[in-house]
Amino acid sequence: MTDFVVIGGGIAGVSAAAHLAPHGSVTLVEMESALAYHTTGRSAALFVVNYGAQGSRPLGLASRAFLENPPEGSTDAPLVTPRGLLWTADETQMPGLVKIAAEGEESGAGSRLISPNEILGLVPVLNPDHIAGGLFEPSAQDIDVAALQQAFVRIARMHDAEIRTQSAVTAIERKGSGWIVKAGGDTLTCGSIVNASGAWGDRVAALANIESIGLDPMRRTAFMVPGNQGYARWPMVVDADQRFYFKPDGVQLLCSLAEEEPSEPTDAKPRMEDVALAIELINEATTLGIRSVNSQWTGLRTFSPDRDLVIGEEPTAPGFFWLVGQGGTGIQTSPAYGALLASQVIGTEIPEFLAEAGVDPSTTDPGRFRG
Ligand SMILES: Cc1cc2nc3c(=O)[nH]c(=O)nc-3n(C[C@H](O)[C@H](O)[C@H](O)COP(=O)(O)OP(=O)(O)OC[C@H]3O[C@@H](n4cnc5c(N)ncnc54)[C@H](O)[C@@H]3O)c2cc1C
């Protein structure tokens, strides 16, 4: 018998395990042979406040303290390093840029509109013919995703959590006030379940005869092209209509078409045409002249119907908790949503640091999708 079974070993699952382990016994089950094999290992690794559904943005703000000052003993490397984010717009995109600026102000991003001259000072390779204005968020940071994932694993293990890979959950049944979970050929009995299975969230719920949320896994492809040390200080550059983005990553540039295309939950693979279109758009907007690709990958960003996260107990199934729908912000919000989820599972007040950052659990409550 274990108190909590966490399903999924991406960033959501390990954050849940780290936050629950001080309060009881935890078994995390992951179907793949390695943690973070799916979306978590395929992100652009950025922390940016002015991004994602408005209701979930306070989760990003509330995560900053953990990312900048991780708990003692959880990591040997810094989890974040300065980057900055620059939205760029041509003349036709200026109304959209002004809207993004207003959203940034509402969410406390500390971003400011800047002139074409300032933009070219930050990223000299941008094509001046395509630049009418920009919005700069200097506090955006690169996240070391592997170190963050490992920090949660370390915290969970410090509190004796058990982490099992190659343990696909294949059946979930009610037993009294708890649950029986079949995973990797074993049978686990537990008090509460946390469904942190990302794109598979609705399928895992179906195993317990729980109605789906209506999660939409969406493809997004990223790729690395050759760069050089001279690029290292550029901020991430994002087109105001999100037609592409790029950012330095060591001596390479990480690029994306920033596409959103529906997919089944699966091990998504890149398509040559998406990479080619991204290169065409980036070459048009810059003097980079990209001609070759070092590596490429595709991940599934999974959204709820209103695009806010889904965190909390399923109203029709006591003891079954959702932690899904992280969309494009599941890395940067992970410290805060793990803390919120844990407070709900153990039945305590929302932690003060979340309330202070403006986190409102009703915006992420699964009950909003239940009539
Ligand atoms: C190109 C791209 C760029 C991104 N950029 C950013 C960014 O800059 N910043 C940011 O914050 N976020 C970003 N994201 C989003 C972020 O990566 C996701 O929100 C986050 O990784 C979701 O984590 P997760 O744990 O929910 O999902 P996953 O990492 O997919 O984990 C779910 C896990 O559940 C497991 N699982 C499923 N079914 C079962 C089962 N039956 N039994 C056992 N295990 C199961 C899966 O194997 C998987 O490991 C980006 C995503 C992409 C694709």
Ligand as a Chemical Component Dictionary entry (heavy atoms), coordinates in Angstrom:
data_LIG
# 
_chem_comp.id                   LIG 
_chem_comp.type                 NON-POLYMER 
_chem_comp.pdbx_formal_charge   0 
_chem_comp.three_letter_code    LIG 
# 
loop_
_chem_comp_atom.comp_id 
_chem_comp_atom.atom_id 
_chem_comp_atom.alt_atom_id 
_chem_comp_atom.type_symbol 
_chem_comp_atom.charge 
_chem_comp_atom.model_Cartn_x 
_chem_comp_atom.model_Cartn_y 
_chem_comp_atom.model_Cartn_z 
_chem_comp_atom.pdbx_ordinal 
LIG C1  C1  C 0 8.835  22.554 -29.023 1  
LIG C2  C2  C 0 8.337  22.804 -27.615 2  
LIG C3  C3  C 0 8.765  23.934 -26.936 3  
LIG C4  C4  C 0 8.368  24.152 -25.611 4  
LIG N1  N1  N 0 8.894  25.214 -24.937 5  
LIG C5  C5  C 0 8.590  25.402 -23.639 6  
LIG C6  C6  C 0 9.205  26.451 -22.906 7  
LIG O1  O1  O 0 10.051 27.188 -23.439 8  
LIG N2  N2  N 0 8.866  26.622 -21.597 9  
LIG C7  C7  C 0 7.940  25.803 -20.978 10 
LIG O2  O2  O 0 7.660  26.014 -19.796 11 
LIG N3  N3  N 0 7.353  24.797 -21.651 12 
LIG C8  C8  C 0 7.652  24.574 -22.964 13 
LIG N4  N4  N 0 7.070  23.549 -23.657 14 
LIG C9  C9  C 0 5.990  22.775 -23.003 15 
LIG C10 C10 C 0 6.499  21.763 -22.003 16 
LIG O3  O3  O 0 7.516  20.991 -22.608 17 
LIG C11 C11 C 0 5.316  20.892 -21.538 18 
LIG O4  O4  O 0 4.268  21.706 -21.038 19 
LIG C12 C12 C 0 5.731  19.920 -20.421 20 
LIG O5  O5  O 0 6.893  19.214 -20.787 21 
LIG C13 C13 C 0 4.615  18.932 -20.131 22 
LIG O6  O6  O 0 5.090  18.037 -19.162 23 
LIG P1  P1  P 0 4.290  16.729 -18.790 24 
LIG O7  O7  O 0 5.024  16.073 -17.675 25 
LIG O8  O8  O 0 2.856  17.057 -18.599 26 
LIG O9  O9  O 0 4.313  15.817 -20.120 27 
LIG P2  P2  P 0 5.357  14.713 -20.600 28 
LIG O10 O10 O 0 6.745  15.183 -20.490 29 
LIG O11 O11 O 0 4.911  14.265 -21.953 30 
LIG O12 O12 O 0 5.164  13.568 -19.541 31 
LIG C14 C14 C 0 4.042  12.716 -19.520 32 
LIG C15 C15 C 0 4.570  11.325 -19.221 33 
LIG O13 O13 O 0 3.484  10.432 -18.967 34 
LIG C16 C16 C 0 3.906  9.155  -19.428 35 
LIG N5  N5  N 0 2.718  8.299  -19.581 36 
LIG C17 C17 C 0 1.682  8.461  -20.453 37 
LIG N6  N6  N 0 0.804  7.463  -20.320 38 
LIG C18 C18 C 0 1.275  6.636  -19.342 39 
LIG C19 C19 C 0 0.795  5.428  -18.744 40 
LIG N7  N7  N 0 -0.334 4.845  -19.140 41 
LIG N8  N8  N 0 1.535  4.868  -17.760 42 
LIG C20 C20 C 0 2.709  5.429  -17.340 43 
LIG N9  N9  N 0 3.207  6.586  -17.874 44 
LIG C21 C21 C 0 2.494  7.181  -18.860 45 
LIG C22 C22 C 0 4.601  9.462  -20.739 46 
LIG O14 O14 O 0 5.457  8.417  -21.145 47 
LIG C23 C23 C 0 5.351  10.741 -20.393 48 
LIG O15 O15 O 0 6.689  10.497 -19.988 49 
LIG C24 C24 C 0 7.451  23.260 -24.970 50 
LIG C25 C25 C 0 7.023  22.126 -25.653 51 
LIG C26 C26 C 0 7.466  21.887 -26.963 52 
LIG C27 C27 C 0 7.016  20.639 -27.672 53 
# 
loop_
_chem_comp_bond.comp_id 
_chem_comp_bond.atom_id_1 
_chem_comp_bond.atom_id_2 
_chem_comp_bond.value_order 
_chem_comp_bond.pdbx_ordinal 
LIG C1  C2  SING 1  
LIG C2  C3  SING 2  
LIG C2  C26 DOUB 3  
LIG C3  C4  DOUB 4  
LIG C4  N1  SING 5  
LIG C4  C24 SING 6  
LIG N1  C5  DOUB 7  
LIG C5  C6  SING 8  
LIG C5  C8  SING 9  
LIG C6  O1  DOUB 10 
LIG C6  N2  SING 11 
LIG N2  C7  SING 12 
LIG C7  O2  DOUB 13 
LIG C7  N3  SING 14 
LIG N3  C8  DOUB 15 
LIG C8  N4  SING 16 
LIG N4  C9  SING 17 
LIG N4  C24 SING 18 
LIG C9  C10 SING 19 
LIG C10 O3  SING 20 
LIG C10 C11 SING 21 
LIG C11 O4  SING 22 
LIG C11 C12 SING 23 
LIG C12 O5  SING 24 
LIG C12 C13 SING 25 
LIG C13 O6  SING 26 
LIG O6  P1  SING 27 
LIG P1  O7  DOUB 28 
LIG P1  O8  SING 29 
LIG P1  O9  SING 30 
LIG O9  P2  SING 31 
LIG P2  O10 DOUB 32 
LIG P2  O11 SING 33 
LIG P2  O12 SING 34 
LIG O12 C14 SING 35 
LIG C14 C15 SING 36 
LIG C15 O13 SING 37 
LIG C15 C23 SING 38 
LIG O13 C16 SING 39 
LIG C16 N5  SING 40 
LIG C16 C22 SING 41 
LIG N5  C17 SING 42 
LIG N5  C21 SING 43 
LIG C17 N6  DOUB 44 
LIG N6  C18 SING 45 
LIG C18 C19 SING 46 
LIG C18 C21 DOUB 47 
LIG C19 N7  SING 48 
LIG C19 N8  DOUB 49 
LIG N8  C20 SING 50 
LIG C20 N9  DOUB 51 
LIG N9  C21 SING 52 
LIG C22 O14 SING 53 
LIG C22 C23 SING 54 
LIG C23 O15 SING 55 
LIG C24 C25 DOUB 56 
LIG C25 C26 SING 57 
LIG C26 C27 SING 58 
# 
